[in-house]
Amino acid sequence: DMKVTQMPRYLIKRMGENVLLECGQDMSHETMYWYRQDPGLGLQLIYISYDVDSNSEGDIPKGYRVSRKKREHFSLILDSAKTNQTSVYFCATPGTGSYEQYFGPGTRLTVL
Amino acid sequence: AQSVTQPDARVTVSEGASLQLRCKYSYSGTPYLFWYVQYPRQGLQLLLKYYSGDPVVQGVNGFEAEFIKSNSSFHLRKASVHWSDSAVYFCAVSASSNNRIFFGDGTQLVVKP
């Protein structure tokens, strides 16, 4: 079964601090995603990565950047975090040869 | 572009009652359709999917959904709900032409004992 891990699970930061969220997958799949989830808004796509160093903006990339140096790992970086970036962040990756996505457990980020 | 509408933000049913959660999608081509479930403080879990063939697809825990192309709908059903089915349910659509899935805003299901 596909396994997606996320670290940390919970994070509290002050406004202006840098934030690093990590995602890992155990199937060396090419494509990975970062989403954020806010109450009543469903999931919003932040970035897509098609492979190592091949990343594309999603629907809400402003204030975020990503890094993918190994196929198994995909990082989301917030430079100088803002209070409106308080949210739950999910990483996902597709199954092999399929269109559905498999999600990690999420990181709950609070920016004070 | 694809989009999904889940018209009911919250549905409350009694345990043992039947359930239908509504979903309508917008996409001009052949869609790939999904239902996901999210329990509190967890990620989304795939409940069922439709790619082609029989328009009624079965999922885990007695859930099923029916693809009705003429109505652009993919409603989720269950014959008899259990209290443990309380969760948020997301309908989603994807296309073969891209790597994206578009999610609805979710329906919170509350099962009363």
Interface residues (C-beta under 8 A of the other chain):
Chain A: V4 T31 G40 L41 G42 L43 L45 I48 Y50 F90 A92 P94 Y99 E100 Q101 Y102 F103 G104 P105 G106 R108
Chain B: A9 Y32 F34 Y36 R41 Q42 G43 L44 Q45 L46 K49 Y51 F90 S94 S96 N99 R100 I101 F103 G104 D105 G106
